[in-house]
Amino acid sequence: DLSDSFGESTAMAKYLAGQVTAGPTQLIREIAGVHGTGFGLTASPEKVRARTMEALASAITTLSAKAPDEVDAYRALVLGIVKDVAEAKGGVTPVETSMMEEIGKAMGAG
């Protein structure tokens, strides 16, 4: 529902705002400051999910090749966002738990 989406968006924005100043590395602080999803309002949930997983896997591959010391910090940033968003509106649902696991796998986090 719209209220849940707004609450989740607010949680994500707050988490990222905190990471802009408190992120563990300069690269992570810069990533946290980037806005936009690349998806329009009409994008299907399946398209958003598939493209997001592809983007996360690609980011890990790129960081592993170009800045391997940043990989763990990037994973922590993404998983921190996911956790905060999932907890934003009354607790983590089974669907959110499944998505957190899928995101972790896309980034090679177990």
N, C-alpha and C positions, 0 to 999 in steps of 0.2 A: 504494500500500500504506500501511498505518497508520503505519509508521516514516517514510515520506516525508512524509505529511501532518503528522505531529508535528514533524518537522524544519522544514518550511515554515512551520507556525504559529509555531514558536519564533523563526524568522528574522524573521517579520513583527512579532511582539511586541517583539523587541529593537530593530528599526528604529524602530518607533513610540515606544518608550520613550526612545530617543535624541532623537527629534524633539520630544518634550514639553519638553525643556529646551534643545535646540540648534536648534530650528526657526527659520527666518529672520524670522518675524513672529509677533506674538501670536496672530493667527487660526490660523496653521498649527500653532502649539504647542497651541492648544485643540482643533483637529481631530484632531491626533495622539493626544490624550488621551481621545477618545471611543471607547467599546468597543461591540461588538455588530455583527452583520452584517445582522440582520433576516431571516435565513433559518434555517429549522429543519433538522434532520438529514435530513428526508425530502424536501427540495426537490430537484428534478431538476437535473442539471448545466446543462441547457438553460435552465431558468428562472433559475438563479443567474447564468449568463452574460448572458442578455438583460436582466435587471433591473439587473445591475451596469453594463452599458454604458449603459443609460438613465440610471441615477443619476449616472454620471460626466459624461455629456453635459449633464444638467440642472445639475449643480454648476458646470460651466464657464459655462453660460448665465447662471446666477444671479450668479456672481462677476463675470462680464463686465459685468453691468448694475449691480451694487451695490458692487463692490470690485475694479475692473479691475486695480489695482496688485497684487492677490493672486493673479491667474490663473497667472502663471509659477511662483510658489512652490508653489501647489497641484499643478500638473502635476508639478513636481519631486518633491514628496512622494509622489504616487501612483506615478510611474514609478520612484522609488527603492525603494519597497516591492516593486513587481513584480520589479525586477531582483534585489533581495536574496533574495526568495522563490524565484525561478527558479534562482538559483545555490546555494541552500541544500543541495541533496542531490546533489552530484557533477556539476554543470554544467548548462547550459541545453540543453533538448531542442528539436527542431523544433516540437513542439506549443506549448511555452512561448514560443518566438520568435514564433510566429504570434499567440498571445494578447497578447504585449507590443505587437505591431504594432496589433492590433485595439483595445487599450486606448488606445494613443497616438492613433489615429484618432478614437476616441470623444471624446477630449478636445481634438481639433483640433491635435494636435502632429505634423503632417506626415503 
